[in-house]
Amino acid sequence: MITHEKPAAKVSAESPFSKKKKCCPFVAAKVERVDYKDVENLKQFITERGKILPRRITGVSYFYQKHLKKAIKQARYMALLPFVLEE
């Protein structure tokens, strides 16, 4: 009997292309809800120009990214965060 199994790819820990998987900061901190009034926490997830950072940059899970987006937009509406920062 001939088996056509391929050997498992070996990735060394010292490889320059291997990256550590980002974990969600909200899951790690066991946050139940993203609050729009917590401006200091929300500022970590927007750029200096006022744009919301994407998940691939921050490592936030899909569930918390939706809530983060809502909280940032609500904080902007309540004038806790600026829509666009002045240059």
Secondary structure, DSSP 8 states (H G I E B T S, - for coil): ------------TT-TT-------HHHHTT-S---TT-HHHHGGGB-TTS-B--HHHH---HHHHHHHHHHHHHHHHTTSS-SS---
